[in-house]
Amino acid sequence: MSGNQRRAARSDRLRLLGYLALLSAISMATGFAVGALLGGARDWLRDGLVIGVIAAASGWGAFAVVWRMESRRARGFGLDTDRWMKLGREVRRGTPPTDPAVRPAVLEILARRRRTLEQQRASGWTWLRLALIVLWLSTAVFRALDGSYALAALFLVLSTLFLLTPLTLRRQERRLAAAARALRAEDAAEQPSP
């Protein structure tokens, strides 16, 4: 292994550790806040720590599974995982790269993102989102009537997040359509005119 390859591998490992540290901090803080809100007046610290650790461990497990799956997909196209993730971000933003070497990977990412959005638009997911919104709004109302205003605010935030989901789906669809248009325009520019 050459010096450049060792530096690149070390950089990838440091980036991965950075991702894990950020994931740990966010999941621990969120889990602690939720545990502290759900815990009683005297057990809030213990409950916050327990749920924070559970959230962090769940986040690590999910991260490991996703990283493994994405690295397999990346290797299938001869890319490293970091490059694959960057291509995915560029496609999600609606600005796919024009490099012909990564074009098959970009097309695969675009197709996968479209399939995912179609699944999220399916009526089953829509009904599930609606049921969760109703559940969390009713729970927020009952908690507010009970005097647990912090829990009511938590459930109100959860229901608001699910209310915003269709808006984010539309934005993602527009960005994917822009990426597809950019790829078609690139194809048209590369083909010789008769």
Accessible surface in RSA format (square Angstrom, percent):
REM  Atomic radii and reference values for relative SASA: ProtOr
REM  Chains: A
REM  Algorithm: Lee & Richards
REM  Probe-radius: 1.40
REM  Slices: 20
REM RES _ NUM      All-atoms   Total-Side   Main-Chain    Non-polar    All polar
REM                ABS   REL    ABS   REL    ABS   REL    ABS   REL    ABS   REL
RES MET A   1   156.06  80.8  88.89  58.8  67.17 159.9  90.98  77.3  65.08  86.2
RES SER A   2    61.74  52.2  48.82  65.2  12.92  29.8  52.02 110.8   9.72  13.6
RES GLY A   3    27.16  33.5   0.00   N/A  27.16  33.5  17.79  48.8   9.37  21.0
RES ASN A   4   105.60  72.8  98.33  95.0   7.27  17.5  27.26  65.6  78.33  75.7
RES GLN A   5   104.51  58.4  98.78  72.2   5.73  13.6  32.53  69.2  71.98  54.6
RES ARG A   6   136.86  57.5 133.44  68.0   3.42   8.1  54.38  74.3  82.48  50.0
RES ARG A   7   154.69  64.9 148.37  75.6   6.32  15.1  74.73 102.1  79.96  48.5
RES ALA A   8    55.92  51.4  47.81  73.8   8.11  18.5  55.07  77.6   0.85   2.2
RES ALA A   9    30.06  27.6  23.33  36.0   6.73  15.3  29.05  40.9   1.02   2.7
RES ARG A  10   144.19  60.5 144.19  73.5   0.00   0.0  39.19  53.6 105.00  63.6
RES SER A  11    48.50  41.0  42.08  56.2   6.42  14.8  27.43  58.4  21.06  29.5
RES ASP A  12    53.04  37.2  48.28  48.1   4.76  11.3  22.82  53.7  30.22  30.1
RES ARG A  13   141.44  59.4 139.82  71.3   1.62   3.8  67.16  91.8  74.28  45.0
RES LEU A  14    93.93  52.3  86.24  61.7   7.69  19.3  86.54  60.8   7.39  19.9
RES ARG A  15    83.51  35.1  73.07  37.2  10.44  24.9  26.86  36.7  56.64  34.3
RES LEU A  16    48.66  27.1  48.28  34.5   0.38   1.0  48.28  33.9   0.38   1.0
RES LEU A  17   107.45  59.8 104.20  74.5   3.24   8.2 104.53  73.4   2.92   7.9
RES GLY A  18    39.53  48.8   0.00   N/A  39.53  48.8  33.96  93.2   5.58  12.5
RES TYR A  19    74.82  34.9  70.76  40.3   4.06  10.6  61.00  45.8  13.82  17.0
RES LEU A  20    49.26  27.4  49.03  35.1   0.23   0.6  49.26  34.6   0.00   0.0
RES ALA A  21    62.48  57.4  50.66  78.2  11.81  26.9  57.73  81.3   4.74  12.6
RES LEU A  22   110.34  61.5 106.05  75.9   4.30  10.8 109.69  77.0   0.65   1.8
RES LEU A  23    49.54  27.6  45.33  32.4   4.21  10.6  48.87  34.3   0.67   1.8
RES SER A  24    23.98  20.3  23.82  31.8   0.15   0.4  19.29  41.1   4.69   6.6
RES ALA A  25    60.98  56.1  47.19  72.8  13.79  31.4  57.07  80.4   3.90  10.3
RES ILE A  26   101.20  57.6  97.41  72.6   3.79   9.1 101.09  72.8   0.11   0.3
RES SER A  27    15.22  12.9  10.51  14.0   4.71  10.9  15.13  32.2   0.09   0.1
RES MET A  28    63.38  32.8  62.90  41.6   0.48   1.1  61.21  52.0   2.17   2.9
RES ALA A  29    64.85  59.6  50.89  78.5  13.96  31.8  60.13  84.7   4.72  12.5
RES THR A  30    79.09  56.2  73.94  75.0   5.14  12.3  61.15  82.1  17.94  27.1
RES GLY A  31     4.03   5.0   0.00   N/A   4.03   5.0   3.87  10.6   0.16   0.4
RES PHE A  32    60.42  30.2  60.42  37.4   0.00   0.0  60.42  36.6   0.00   0.0
RES ALA A  33    50.74  46.7  45.14  69.7   5.61  12.8  50.32  70.9   0.42   1.1
RES VAL A  34    39.93  26.3  39.93  36.1   0.00   0.0  39.93  34.7   0.00   0.0
RES GLY A  35     0.00   0.0   0.00   N/A   0.00   0.0   0.00   0.0   0.00   0.0
RES ALA A  36    25.24  23.2  15.99  24.7   9.25  21.0  16.30  23.0   8.94  23.7
RES LEU A  37    63.99  35.6  50.42  36.1  13.56  34.1  52.89  37.1  11.10  29.9
RES LEU A  38    89.14  49.6  61.01  43.6  28.13  70.7  61.13  42.9  28.01  75.4
RES GLY A  39    15.10  18.6   0.00   N/A  15.10  18.6   2.79   7.7  12.31  27.6
RES GLY A  40    44.78  55.2   0.00   N/A  44.78  55.2  37.02 101.6   7.77  17.4
RES ALA A  41   106.09  97.5  68.88 106.3  37.22  84.7  81.02 114.1  25.07  66.4
RES ARG A  42   213.96  89.8 181.83  92.7  32.12  76.5  74.21 101.4 139.75  84.7
RES ASP A  43    42.33  29.6  40.48  40.3   1.85   4.4   3.43   8.1  38.89  38.8
RES TRP A  44   117.09  47.0 117.09  56.7   0.00   0.0  90.57  48.3  26.52  43.0
RES LEU A  45    94.76  52.8  94.76  67.8   0.00   0.0  94.76  66.6   0.00   0.0
RES ARG A  46   138.24  58.0 132.60  67.6   5.64  13.4  68.30  93.3  69.94  42.4
RES ASP A  47    33.05  23.1  31.63  31.5   1.41   3.3   8.17  19.2  24.87  24.8
RES GLY A  48     0.00   0.0   0.00   N/A   0.00   0.0   0.00   0.0   0.00   0.0
RES LEU A  49    86.47  48.2  86.28  61.7   0.19   0.5  86.47  60.7   0.00   0.0
RES VAL A  50    74.76  49.2  70.36  63.7   4.40  10.6  74.51  64.7   0.25   0.7
RES ILE A  51    54.99  31.3  54.95  40.9   0.04   0.1  54.96  39.6   0.03   0.1
RES GLY A  52     0.00   0.0   0.00   N/A   0.00   0.0   0.00   0.0   0.00   0.0
RES VAL A  53    86.08  56.6  85.37  77.3   0.71   1.7  85.81  74.6   0.27   0.7
RES ILE A  54   102.29  58.2  99.76  74.3   2.53   6.1 102.04  73.5   0.26   0.7
RES ALA A  55    30.06  27.6  20.64  31.9   9.42  21.4  26.99  38.0   3.07   8.1
RES ALA A  56     2.80   2.6   2.80   4.3   0.00   0.0   2.80   3.9   0.00   0.0
RES ALA A  57    50.78  46.7  42.15  65.0   8.64  19.6  42.79  60.3   7.99  21.2
RES SER A  58    69.97  59.1  54.16  72.3  15.81  36.4  42.82  91.2  27.15  38.0
RES GLY A  59    14.28  17.6   0.00   N/A  14.28  17.6  12.80  35.1   1.48   3.3
RES TRP A  60   119.94  48.1 117.29  56.8   2.65   6.2 114.66  61.1   5.28   8.6
RES GLY A  61    36.64  45.2   0.00   N/A  36.64  45.2  35.73  98.1   0.90   2.0
RES ALA A  62    59.41  54.6  49.04  75.7  10.36  23.6  56.89  80.1   2.52   6.7
RES PHE A  63    45.48  22.8  39.57  24.5   5.91  15.4  44.67  27.1   0.81   2.3
RES ALA A  64    59.67  54.9  49.95  77.1   9.73  22.1  55.40  78.0   4.27  11.3
RES VAL A  65    90.21  59.4  86.34  78.2   3.87   9.3  90.08  78.3   0.13   0.3
RES VAL A  66    76.66  50.4  76.33  69.1   0.34   0.8  76.66  66.6   0.00   0.0
RES TRP A  67    53.65  21.5  52.97  25.6   0.68   1.6  39.82  21.2  13.82  22.4
RES ARG A  68   132.16  55.5 130.20  66.4   1.95   4.6  45.21  61.8  86.95  52.7
RES MET A  69    86.34  44.7  83.94  55.6   2.39   5.7  68.63  58.4  17.70  23.5
RES GLU A  70    21.55  12.4  21.55  16.3   0.00   0.0   5.06   9.8  16.49  13.5
RES SER A  71    12.45  10.5  12.29  16.4   0.16   0.4   8.11  17.3   4.34   6.1
RES ARG A  72   135.84  57.0 125.83  64.1  10.01  23.8  40.47  55.3  95.38  57.8
RES ARG A  73    74.06  31.1  66.39  33.8   7.67  18.3  27.55  37.7  46.51  28.2
RES ALA A  74     0.24   0.2   0.24   0.4   0.00   0.0   0.24   0.3   0.00   0.0
RES ARG A  75   142.60  59.9 122.87  62.6  19.73  47.0  68.33  93.4  74.27  45.0
RES GLY A  76    67.41  83.1   0.00   N/A  67.41  83.1  34.69  95.2  32.73  73.3
RES PHE A  77    77.94  39.0  50.87  31.5  27.07  70.4  57.74  35.0  20.20  57.8
RES GLY A  78    70.12  86.5   0.00   N/A  70.12  86.5  37.17 102.0  32.95  73.8
RES LEU A  79    31.40  17.5  22.87  16.4   8.53  21.4  27.70  19.5   3.70  10.0
RES ASP A  80    75.98  53.2  62.26  62.0  13.72  32.5  42.14  99.2  33.84  33.8
RES THR A  81    18.74  13.3  15.54  15.8   3.20   7.6   4.90   6.6  13.84  20.9
RES ASP A  82    14.76  10.3  13.13  13.1   1.63   3.9   5.02  11.8   9.74   9.7
RES ARG A  83    75.70  31.8  73.88  37.7   1.82   4.3  32.14  43.9  43.56  26.4
RES TRP A  84     4.35   1.7   3.99   1.9   0.36   0.8   0.90   0.5   3.45   5.6
RES MET A  85    55.77  28.9  51.90  34.3   3.87   9.2  45.52  38.7  10.25  13.6
RES LYS A  86    83.29  40.6  82.58  50.7   0.71   1.7  40.30  36.3  42.99  45.8
RES LEU A  87     0.00   0.0   0.00   0.0   0.00   0.0   0.00   0.0   0.00   0.0
RES GLY A  88     7.08   8.7   0.00   N/A   7.08   8.7   7.08  19.4   0.00   0.0
RES ARG A  89    72.78  30.6  72.16  36.8   0.62   1.5  26.95  36.8  45.83  27.8
RES GLU A  90    51.48  29.6  51.47  38.9   0.00   0.0  18.16  35.1  33.31  27.2
RES VAL A  91     0.13   0.1   0.13   0.1   0.00   0.0   0.13   0.1   0.00   0.0
RES ARG A  92   103.16  43.3  98.63  50.3   4.54  10.8  30.18  41.2  72.98  44.2
RES ARG A  93   147.15  61.8 131.80  67.2  15.34  36.5  39.47  53.9 107.68  65.3
RES GLY A  94     9.28  11.4   0.00   N/A   9.28  11.4   1.60   4.4   7.69  17.2
RES THR A  95    90.95  64.7  82.71  83.9   8.24  19.6  75.23 101.1  15.72  23.8
RES PRO A  96    12.94   9.4   2.15   2.0  10.78  39.2   2.15   1.8  10.78  67.0
RES PRO A  97    25.42  18.5  12.07  11.0  13.34  48.5  22.04  18.2   3.38  21.0
RES THR A  98    97.38  69.3  87.24  88.4  10.14  24.2  53.87  72.4  43.51  65.8
RES ASP A  99    64.40  45.1  56.58  56.3   7.83  18.5  23.98  56.4  40.42  40.3
RES PRO A 100    96.07  70.0  84.46  77.0  11.61  42.2  84.67  69.9  11.40  70.8
RES ALA A 101    85.27  78.4  49.35  76.2  35.91  81.7  62.07  87.4  23.20  61.5
RES VAL A 102     7.51   4.9   6.34   5.7   1.17   2.8   7.51   6.5   0.00   0.0
RES ARG A 103    42.80  18.0  41.33  21.1   1.47   3.5  27.35  37.4  15.45   9.4
RES PRO A 104    73.85  53.8  67.31  61.4   6.55  23.8  70.84  58.5   3.01  18.7
RES ALA A 105     1.39   1.3   1.02   1.6   0.37   0.8   1.02   1.4   0.37   1.0
RES VAL A 106     0.57   0.4   0.57   0.5   0.00   0.0   0.57   0.5   0.00   0.0
RES LEU A 107    81.29  45.3  76.31  54.6   4.98  12.5  76.62  53.8   4.67  12.6
RES GLU A 108    57.34  32.9  53.69  40.6   3.65   8.7  11.23  21.7  46.11  37.6
RES ILE A 109     6.84   3.9   6.84   5.1   0.00   0.0   6.84   4.9   0.00   0.0
RES LEU A 110    11.43   6.4  11.43   8.2   0.00   0.0  11.43   8.0   0.00   0.0
RES ALA A 111    39.22  36.1  33.03  51.0   6.19  14.1  38.48  54.2   0.74   2.0
RES ARG A 112    57.51  24.1  55.83  28.5   1.68   4.0  12.54  17.1  44.97  27.3
RES ARG A 113    51.85  21.8  51.76  26.4   0.09   0.2  15.37  21.0  36.49  22.1
RES ARG A 114    96.82  40.7  95.19  48.5   1.63   3.9  33.16  45.3  63.66  38.6
RES ARG A 115   120.91  50.8 119.96  61.2   0.95   2.3  60.35  82.5  60.56  36.7
RES THR A 116    48.42  34.4  48.06  48.7   0.36   0.9  24.99  33.6  23.43  35.4
RES LEU A 117     5.48   3.1   5.46   3.9   0.02   0.1   5.48   3.9   0.00   0.0
RES GLU A 118   121.16  69.6 109.61  82.9  11.55  27.5  46.07  89.1  75.09  61.3
RES GLN A 119   114.30  63.9 109.73  80.2   4.57  10.9  36.39  77.5  77.90  59.1
RES GLN A 120    64.41  36.0  64.41  47.1   0.00   0.0  16.71  35.6  47.71  36.2
RES ARG A 121    85.51  35.9  66.74  34.0  18.76  44.7  38.48  52.6  47.03  28.5
RES ALA A 122    46.74  43.0  35.73  55.1  11.02  25.1  46.74  65.8   0.00   0.0
RES SER A 123    79.70  67.3  69.79  93.1   9.90  22.8  38.96  83.0  40.74  57.1
RES GLY A 124    50.40  62.2   0.00   N/A  50.40  62.2  40.97 112.4   9.43  21.1
RES TRP A 125   129.70  52.1 128.10  62.0   1.60   3.8 110.47  58.9  19.23  31.2
RES THR A 126    63.67  45.3  62.92  63.8   0.75   1.8  55.79  74.9   7.88  11.9
RES TRP A 127   167.42  67.2 164.88  79.8   2.54   6.0 142.30  75.9  25.12  40.7
RES LEU A 128    86.19  48.0  81.62  58.4   4.57  11.5  85.50  60.0   0.69   1.9
RES ARG A 129    24.36  10.2  24.36  12.4   0.00   0.0   9.65  13.2  14.70   8.9
RES LEU A 130    84.79  47.2  83.55  59.8   1.24   3.1  84.37  59.3   0.42   1.1
RES ALA A 131    58.12  53.4  46.30  71.4  11.82  26.9  54.20  76.3   3.92  10.4
RES LEU A 132    43.82  24.4  43.81  31.3   0.01   0.0  43.82  30.8   0.00   0.0
RES ILE A 133    17.08   9.7  17.08  12.7   0.00   0.0  17.08  12.3   0.00   0.0
RES VAL A 134    88.90  58.5  86.75  78.5   2.15   5.2  88.29  76.7   0.61   1.7
RES LEU A 135    97.14  54.1  93.95  67.2   3.19   8.0  97.00  68.1   0.14   0.4
RES TRP A 136    44.33  17.8  44.33  21.5   0.00   0.0  32.90  17.5  11.43  18.5
RES LEU A 137    65.98  36.7  65.88  47.1   0.10   0.2  65.95  46.3   0.02   0.1
RES SER A 138    42.40  35.8  36.29  48.4   6.11  14.1  31.47  67.0  10.93  15.3
RES THR A 139    33.57  23.9  31.33  31.8   2.24   5.3  21.82  29.3  11.75  17.8
RES ALA A 140     6.94   6.4   5.94   9.2   1.00   2.3   6.23   8.8   0.71   1.9
RES VAL A 141    83.72  55.1  80.36  72.7   3.36   8.1  83.61  72.6   0.11   0.3
RES PHE A 142   138.51  69.3 134.24  83.1   4.27  11.1 134.51  81.6   4.00  11.4
RES ARG A 143    85.35  35.8  85.28  43.5   0.08   0.2   6.47   8.8  78.89  47.8
RES ALA A 144    37.58  34.6  31.69  48.9   5.89  13.4  31.95  45.0   5.62  14.9
RES LEU A 145   142.97  79.6 108.53  77.6  34.45  86.6 112.18  78.8  30.80  82.9
RES ASP A 146   106.02  74.3  74.27  73.9  31.75  75.1  21.29  50.1  84.73  84.5
RES GLY A 147    39.23  48.4   0.00   N/A  39.23  48.4  19.40  53.2  19.83  44.4
RES SER A 148    34.81  29.4  25.70  34.3   9.11  21.0  14.35  30.6  20.46  28.7
RES TYR A 149   155.50  72.6 148.14  84.3   7.36  19.2 108.79  81.8  46.71  57.6
RES ALA A 150    53.01  48.7  39.36  60.7  13.65  31.0  47.79  67.3   5.21  13.8
RES LEU A 151    15.20   8.5  15.17  10.9   0.02   0.1  15.17  10.7   0.02   0.1
RES ALA A 152    10.60   9.7   9.79  15.1   0.81   1.9  10.19  14.3   0.41   1.1
RES ALA A 153    52.84  48.6  48.41  74.7   4.43  10.1  52.13  73.4   0.72   1.9
RES LEU A 154    34.22  19.1  29.39  21.0   4.84  12.2  33.63  23.6   0.59   1.6
RES PHE A 155    31.83  15.9  31.83  19.7   0.00   0.0  31.83  19.3   0.00   0.0
RES LEU A 156    92.11  51.3  92.11  65.9   0.00   0.0  92.11  64.7   0.00   0.0
RES VAL A 157    84.52  55.6  82.88  75.0   1.64   3.9  84.46  73.4   0.06   0.2
RES LEU A 158    51.32  28.6  51.31  36.7   0.01   0.0  51.31  36.0   0.01   0.0
RES SER A 159     0.50   0.4   0.50   0.7   0.00   0.0   0.00   0.0   0.50   0.7
RES THR A 160    59.66  42.4  59.66  60.5   0.00   0.0  45.09  60.6  14.57  22.0
RES LEU A 161   100.62  56.0  94.69  67.7   5.94  14.9  94.99  66.7   5.63  15.2
RES PHE A 162    58.09  29.1  57.41  35.6   0.68   1.8  57.58  34.9   0.51   1.4
RES LEU A 163    96.45  53.7  83.84  60.0  12.60  31.7  84.89  59.6  11.55  31.1
RES LEU A 164    82.56  46.0  82.56  59.1   0.00   0.0  82.56  58.0   0.00   0.0
RES THR A 165    37.01  26.3  34.49  35.0   2.52   6.0  23.62  31.7  13.38  20.2
RES PRO A 166    39.85  29.0  39.85  36.3   0.00   0.0  39.85  32.9   0.00   0.0
RES LEU A 167   100.69  56.1  94.59  67.7   6.10  15.3  95.20  66.9   5.49  14.8
RES THR A 168    49.49  35.2  48.39  49.1   1.10   2.6  41.69  56.0   7.79  11.8
RES LEU A 169     3.02   1.7   3.02   2.2   0.00   0.0   3.02   2.1   0.00   0.0
RES ARG A 170   110.18  46.3 108.52  55.3   1.66   4.0  39.01  53.3  71.17  43.1
RES ARG A 171   105.61  44.3 105.61  53.8   0.00   0.0  29.20  39.9  76.41  46.3
RES GLN A 172    49.94  27.9  48.97  35.8   0.97   2.3  14.32  30.5  35.62  27.0
RES GLU A 173    65.09  37.4  59.05  44.7   6.04  14.4  28.31  54.8  36.77  30.0
RES ARG A 174   151.34  63.5 144.43  73.6   6.91  16.5  75.28 102.9  76.05  46.1
RES ARG A 175    93.16  39.1  91.57  46.7   1.59   3.8  15.34  21.0  77.82  47.2
RES LEU A 176     4.77   2.7   4.77   3.4   0.00   0.0   4.77   3.3   0.00   0.0
RES ALA A 177    36.13  33.2  34.20  52.8   1.94   4.4  35.57  50.1   0.57   1.5
RES ALA A 178    32.18  29.6  28.37  43.8   3.81   8.7  28.77  40.5   3.41   9.0
RES ALA A 179     0.20   0.2   0.20   0.3   0.00   0.0   0.20   0.3   0.00   0.0
RES ALA A 180     5.87   5.4   4.41   6.8   1.47   3.3   5.37   7.6   0.50   1.3
RES ARG A 181   132.73  55.7 128.66  65.6   4.07   9.7  56.44  77.1  76.29  46.2
RES ALA A 182    45.08  41.5  31.59  48.8  13.49  30.7  39.88  56.2   5.21  13.8
RES LEU A 183     6.47   3.6   6.47   4.6   0.00   0.0   6.47   4.5   0.00   0.0
RES ARG A 184   142.42  59.8 137.94  70.3   4.48  10.7  71.65  97.9  70.77  42.9
RES ALA A 185    62.07  57.1  49.73  76.7  12.34  28.1  57.09  80.4   4.98  13.2
RES GLU A 186    25.71  14.8  18.93  14.3   6.78  16.1  21.72  42.0   3.98   3.3
RES ASP A 187    50.14  35.1  48.63  48.4   1.52   3.6  16.82  39.6  33.33  33.2
RES ALA A 188    72.54  66.7  51.12  78.9  21.42  48.7  57.60  81.1  14.95  39.6
RES ALA A 189    89.60  82.4  49.48  76.4  40.11  91.3  61.85  87.1  27.75  73.5
RES GLU A 190   108.36  62.2  78.09  59.1  30.27  72.1  44.38  85.8  63.98  52.2
RES GLN A 191   126.30  70.6 113.66  83.1  12.63  30.1  31.77  67.6  94.53  71.7
RES PRO A 192   125.31  91.3  99.06  90.3  26.25  95.4 109.80  90.7  15.51  96.4
RES SER A 193   103.67  87.6  75.45 100.7  28.22  65.0  44.85  95.5  58.82  82.4
RES PRO A 194   180.10 131.3 106.55  97.1  73.55 267.4 145.11 119.8  34.99 217.5
END  Absolute sums over single chains surface
CHAIN  1 A    12767.3      11119.8       1647.5       8598.8       4168.5
END  Absolute sums over all chains
TOTAL         12767.3      11119.8       1647.5       8598.8       4168.5
